[in-house]
Amino acid sequence: MVSEPSGEGERPSPNAIDRIVGRLGAHRSLPAVGATSPAALGPPSPVADESHLTREPVSEVVVDPSSIYVTLELRGASSETLEVTTTQHRLTVHALDAEGRVFHREIELPQPVEPDGVNVTYRNGVLDVTLRRVRAHRTRFKRGT
């Protein structure tokens, strides 16, 4: 037979939420309920400072009337991880080496270039980038006699 609580002297059973919270507090791998530990959920916190792994390669920029030539030294960088992006005023180079170090360099270009007119060559740890400059419209005129 089923006995019903009489309400006198008996302890009421905890509701489902209290039982779950009690289980979570008893589990060793989870933070204790009500403890002053950091929140278990939320944005991740930084684990390690990896700024010492980032390297800014040495670069040389040469400008002539039709092109801009940029040479960067990426000793040990893998050609498979090499990424070169350009805008009209900026060149960005990003690569990784076998040890996980990051090469990253952003170069402000002295003259505007055509982002689609880029030629990239990578050999023996040296990256050569040739950027075609934007040509200004020239107007020629003759002096009357």
N, C-alpha and C positions, 0 to 999 in steps of 0.2 A: 504494500500500500504506500501511497505517496503521503508524506507528512508535510504540512504547510507550516511555515514559521508562525509562531503565535505573536511575535512582536515584543514579548516581554523577556528580557534577559538574554536574548539571542543577538548575535552580532550580524548586521546586514552584510550580504555578500557584495564585494566590490564590483563596480560596473566594468564593462569590457575595456574601456579606455584605461582605467586604472590598472587593470591586469597587464595590458600591453606595456604601459610605461614602467611597471614594476619589472617586467621581463627585460626590457631594454637596459634598465639601470643595473640589473644583475649580470649582464653579459660583459665579459672582460675586455673584448675588443672595441667596445663602444664607449664613448665618454659617459660618465655617470650623470644621471638626470639631476638637474639642479646644481651641478658643479660649476665652478667658474672657469672652465676650460674654454678655449676658442670654439666658435661654432663649427659643427661638423659639416654643414652644408653652406654653400655660398661660393663666391669666386675663389679660384685657387690662389694660394699665397706663393710668393717666389721661393723656389726651393734652393737655388744656388745662383751665385753671381757668375755669369759666363762672359762678362765683358773682357776678361783677359784673353779669351779665345778669339776675339774679333781683331782683325788686323786691317790697317788702312795702307794699301800698297803705294809704293812710290810711283809718281806719274810725271810725265812730261807732255806739255801741250805746245804744238807748233801750228801757227796760223799762216796760210798763204792766201792769195787772192781768190782761189776757187775752193779750197778745202781746209779742214782743221784735222790735224793728225794728233792722236793721243796714244801714248805708249805707257803701259803699266807693267810692273814686275809682279807676277803672281807665282812665285817659286813654290812648286809642289801642288798647285791647284789642279784639280781634275777637270779635264775639258768637258766631261759629261755634266758637271754641275755648274758650268760657266753660264751666267745670265747677263746679257748686255741689253739695256733699255735706253732709249733716247727720246727726248722731247725736243722742241725747238731750241731750248736754252739750257738743257741739262743732259749729262751722260751719267748713267748709273751702272756700276759693275758689281756683280755679286758672284762669289764662287766658294767652294769648300775644298779642303785638302783631305788626304787620307786619314789624318789624325783628328778630323772633326773641327779644325780651326776654320773660321769664316773670314774671307776677304771681302771687304765692302768699301766702296769708294763712290762718292757723288761729286761730280765736277761741274761747276757752273761754266758754261761755254762763253767765250768772249764775244762771239758773233752768233746770230741765229743760223741754224742748220735745218736741212730737210730731214725729218725723222726717218723717212723711208730710204734715203740715200746713204746707207751705212754699209761699210765693208769691214768685216772683223776677221783677224788672223791670230791664232794662238799657237805658238811653237816654243818649245824649250823654256817654258815658264814666263814667256813675254807675250803680252797681249797688245796687238796693234789694231787701232780703230781709226778708220778714215771716214770723216763726216763731210758731206757735200754742203757747202755754204749756200744760203738762200741768196739768189742773185737779185740785186736791186734793178728796177726798171730804169734803163738809161735813155735819155732823150737826146738825140743829136740835132743840132740846128746849124744852118749855114747863115753866115752873115751876108746881107745883101750888098751888091756892088753899086 
